[in-house]
Amino acid sequence: MARALVHLPPSPRRGEVFEIRTLIAHPMESGFRVDAEGRVRPRNLIRRFTCHFDGELVFSAELSPAIAGNPFVAFHFSAPHDGSLSLRWEGDQGFSQTEVVALRLS
């Protein structure tokens, strides 16, 4: 399982636009490198990131092979009420990880 970090402001206000920052540590592999025996290592990339707020899609990104080893994604959001954010990363070889964060507005 990869290690995911999600950063929200400490006390966002209702209707205020704020930044959500995410970083996931994932063993990325381009599919072009070879191991010690000369075999090509299989590609292992994160291909898609989505964020849902109470089940409604609020942000998505299709990531290309040029993405960094530990993808950092930042986007802006404005919440109308308290709820939960569900952040999901999907990739090659069946990789999938979801982090759920409670969002409490002041």
ABEGO torsion letter per residue (X at the ends): XBBBBBBBBABBBBGBBBBBBBBBBBBBBAGABBBAAGBBBBBBBBABBBBBBGGBBABBBBBBAABBABBBBBBBBBBABBBBBBBBBBBBGGBBBBBBBBBBBX
